[in-house]
Amino acid sequence: LRWAKPMFVFSQTALLFYLAHLYLYAGMGLTIAPASGTSFGWMYAYWAGGLVVLYLLCVRYRKFKQGTAANSVWRFF
């Protein structure tokens, strides 16, 4: 189940993933993509790069979340 590890990480930090992806991809769209648009190849490259960033962020947050107390408010996110 090594291939499913990213899915476990994203599912254990779903709210953070959702909120972070909104800002990440909006920021990428405003700063990286040219005003005339982009090709599908570049779009998928941006998407994959964004997933790598989100995965690393979610791994760190999951580690933080697991280190908090069971009744901590951080467990909700």
Solvent accessible surface area in square Angstrom, and as a share of the most:
residue,aa,sasa,rsa
1,L,154,0.77
2,R,210,0.77
3,W,203,0.71
4,A,10,0.07
5,K,96,0.41
6,P,51,0.32
7,M,129,0.58
8,F,100,0.42
9,V,0,0.00
10,F,33,0.14
11,S,76,0.49
12,Q,81,0.36
13,T,0,0.00
14,A,58,0.45
15,L,71,0.35
16,L,42,0.21
17,F,50,0.21
18,Y,114,0.43
19,L,79,0.39
20,A,20,0.15
21,H,50,0.22
22,L,80,0.40
23,Y,170,0.65
24,L,46,0.23
25,Y,62,0.23
26,A,56,0.43
27,G,30,0.29
28,M,30,0.13
29,G,43,0.41
30,L,154,0.77
31,T,112,0.65
32,I,85,0.43
33,A,31,0.24
34,P,74,0.46
35,A,119,0.92
36,S,113,0.73
37,G,38,0.37
38,T,60,0.35
39,S,64,0.41
40,F,151,0.63
41,G,54,0.52
42,W,156,0.55
43,M,81,0.36
44,Y,130,0.49
45,A,50,0.39
46,Y,53,0.20
47,W,134,0.47
48,A,47,0.36
49,G,35,0.34
50,G,0,0.00
51,L,51,0.25
52,V,87,0.50
53,V,79,0.46
54,L,2,0.01
55,Y,53,0.20
56,L,103,0.51
57,L,78,0.39
58,C,0,0.00
59,V,40,0.23
60,R,184,0.67
61,Y,27,0.10
62,R,48,0.18
63,K,147,0.62
64,F,96,0.40
65,K,26,0.11
66,Q,113,0.50
67,G,70,0.67
68,T,28,0.16
69,A,64,0.49
70,A,94,0.73
71,N,140,0.72
72,S,23,0.15
73,V,94,0.54
74,W,122,0.43
75,R,97,0.35
76,F,162,0.68
77,F,88,0.37
